């Protein structure tokens, strides 16, 4: 029997003769349904957050792996962690079937290449303390499943995200995240509903990890890497909002902290450089308790 993502969707009947707005309405409704499917996955996603936070909170890495459109969803999340949450790219490597060339032209054959998976994984040398997020709509993509199994054999933990129940990836994962999006309106086109659900799942995991690690305070990105004008302005607003200082003082604190938002908040709130560093170190980089202790002094 074909995987659910390959089966015909009830909204597909007569799609080819429907008016453009009707076509879009049907596709839109399917996208909404894919988002709702994530609610059942929240407990598993919470487990994934704990695994990822344990790796990045220690000396481990949080790797991503995938092929085709699922790989692109994983890549997008992977690339955004550095700028948004200040996590060094070396801590979040990416295994994409086909490598750099796949960014310009996705070739289906690489999805089936188990030898390629082994070679990519060998170069990364994942092991105990590391976690890899493997994403596959069908849950049976040979490249991705091979990465999952070989990473586990090397001692790494695996978070599997798939859209088909009972799939090989979910069966072997340490944390299995099933996002049952069902049939696609365009049968088998998993860049649609399945891809949307994967992107949301990845957003939830990575953001949850950032919150757990103390990179988010009261909804602000306090570990942001301010490397352009927009982000420098954002960082100054964050420092001012949390510390209660004016924008001029906030910018001066950011200059003194060389762009470190958490340190700048403490400086703007009255701490000296040594005290700011001591407070952050004492609280594992979490700004909230460091700021609370400062205000008690």
N, C-alpha and C positions, 0 to 999 in steps of 0.2 A: 504494500500500500504506500502511495506517495506521501511524503512529509506534508504536514498541514500547510506549510508555506507554499507548497506546489499545487494544492487543491484549488478548485474554482470557488471564488467568493460570490455570495448572493448578489452583490452589487455589480457584478460583471456583465449580467445579462443585458444585451442590447447596448453596451457601452459605446460601441463603434458608431452607432447612429444617433446617440444622444447629443443634445446641444452642448456647446462648450461649458456653459455654466453648470449644467447638470452633471457633466463629467467631473468637473472640479468639486461639486458638492459631494459626490460619492467618494472621491478620493479624500476629501477633507474629513468626512465622517469616519473613514477608516483610520486616518491619522489620530483622531481623537480617541478612538477605541484602543489604539496601540498604547497611548499614554495611560489610559485607565487600567490596562492589563498589568501595569507595574505595581499596583497596590498590593497584589498578592505576593509580590516578590520582596516587599519591604523587610521582612525578617531576615531573608538571605542576604539582602543588600547591607543590612546592619552588621552581619557577620563578616562580610567582605570589608567593610570599613575597619573593623577591629583588626583583621589580618593585615591590611595595608598600613594602618597606623603603627602596628607593632614593628613592621619592617622599616618604615621610614623614621620612626621614633628611635630606632636602634641604628645598627650599622648596615642594615640590609637595603635592598633595592626593590622598587615596585616596577616591574617590567610589564609591557603590553604586547600582545601577540594577536595577529589576525591576517586574513587574506581577503582580497576583493573589497566590496563595500563595507563589510564588517571591519576589515583592517583599517580602512579610512576613518571609520568612526572612532576606533581605538587610537589612531594616530592623532586625530584632532584633540582628543582629551589629553593625551600624553604631552603634546607640544605646548598646551596652555598652562601647565602646572608651574613652569618656571616663572613666567611673567606675572601670573595671577597670585601665586602663593610663595614665590621665592624658593621653590624646590629645585636644586641644581639638576640640570638635564642628565648628568651622569648617574643620578639616583633613579631616573625613570626611563630606561632604555626601551626602544621599540623594535619588535620583530615583525616586519611586514613582508609577506610573501612577494618576492620579486624585487625587494629593496627599493632603491632610489628610482629605478626605471619604472616601477609600478606607479609612481606619482604622476607620470605623464601618460602611461598606457597600461591599463590593467589587463594582463594576460591570464586567461583562465587556467592554463597549464600549470602555473606556479602553485595554484591552490592544492594540486594533487601531489606535489613534489615532497616526499618524505625525506629524501636525502638533503634537500635544500633546508628543510626544517632542522635537521641534525647539524648541518654545517653552521647555520645561523646561531643555534643554541650553543654550539661548541665555542664559538667566538665570544659569546657573552659570559659563559661560565657561571650560570646561575647555580646556587647551592643553598645550604641551610641558612635561614635568616632572610632569604629573598622570597618574594611573592610575584607571580605572573598572572595577569588578567588576560584570559584567552576568550576571544569573542568570535562566535560563528552562528549565523542565523539557523542553519540546519543542525548545528551541533555535531556535524560529521565531516567537516572539511579536513582532509587528510593532513595538510600542513599544520593546522591549528591543533588538532588532536595529538599529533606527534609531538609538538612543542609541549603540550600539557603533560603527556606521559613521560617524556624524557626529562622535563624539568622536575617532576615529582621523583623520578628515579635518582636524580642528583641531590635530592633533599629539599627542594624548594616547595612552597605551598602554591596551589592553583585555585584561582577564582575563575569559574567557567560561566560565561553568559551565553545563553542560546535561546532560541524561540520555538524549539520543538521538544516536547516532553519525551523522556526516555532516550535521548540522544547520547552517543558515546562521550561527548565532551562533558555533559552533566554527570554521567555515570562515573567518570574518573576524577572529577574535581573535588577538592577539599571543601569548597563552598560552591554549591550549584545554584546559579541564579536563572530560574526559568521565567522567561517573559513570553507567555503564550499569546502571541498576537494573531494566531489563526491564519486562514488563507489571505493572500494578498489580492487586491482588486485586479492587479495585473499578475496572474499566477506566477509565482517564483521570483518576482521582482522585489527582492528583500531589501533593496535600498529604500523602499517606501515604509510601510508600517513597522516592519521588523527593525529597519535601520533607525527610525525615529525612536523606537523604544530602547534600542541599544544606546543611542546617544544620551537619552535621559538617564538610563541606568548608570552609565559611566560618569555623567555629571554628578549624580547623587553620591556615588562611591568616592570620587576624588574630592568633592566638596566636603563630604562627611569626614574624610581623612584629615583635611585641612583644619576643620573645626576641632577635631580630636587632638591635633598636634599643637593647637594654640595659634594658628595662623589667621584666625578670624576672631574678632572681638566686637560684640554688639552689632554684628552684621558688617563690620568694616574689614577690609583686607589689610591686616596690619603686618603682613610679611611680603607685601607687594614689592616688586622690583621696579622702581621708578626710573626707567631708562628712556623716557621720552617726555615731551612737554605736557601732554595730557595726564600722564601718570604722576609727574612731579606736582602738578596742580592738585590732583586727587590726593596724593600723599600729604600735602600741606593741609588740605581740608580735613583729612582724617586726624592728623595730629591736633589741629585746633579743636575739632569736635570732641575728642576724647579727653584732652588735657584741660580744656576750658581756656586755653591761651588764645591770643589774637593771631591773625594770619601771619603778621610780621614775625612774631615770636616763634610761631610754628615753623616758618621757613628757616629761621636762624638755627633752631634746634635740629632740623633735618640736615642743614649744612654741617653742623657740628658732629652729627651722628653718621655722616657720609651716606645719607639716604636711608638709614635704618629706621623704619617707622616706629617700631616698639621702643627702641632706645630714645628716639626723638620725643615720643609722648612723655616718657619719664623725665627727660630733660626739661621739657616745656612745663611739666607739672612741678618742677622745683628740685629734682635730683641732680647731683653732680655726676660727671661721667663715670667715676668709679662706682658710685652707689647704684647708678642705672644698670651697669653691667652686673654688679653683685646681685641685685634684686632679680634680674632676668635669669641669671644662672641658678639662683636658689629656687626658682619656681619653674624650672624646665622650659624657659622661653615663653611661658604663658603670661600675657600682659595683665590680665585681670587681677590675679592675686598679687603681682608685683606692684601694681598701682595702688591696690588696697593697703598693702603694707607701708608704702611710701606715705600715704595720707594719714597713717596712724603715728608717724614719727614726729 
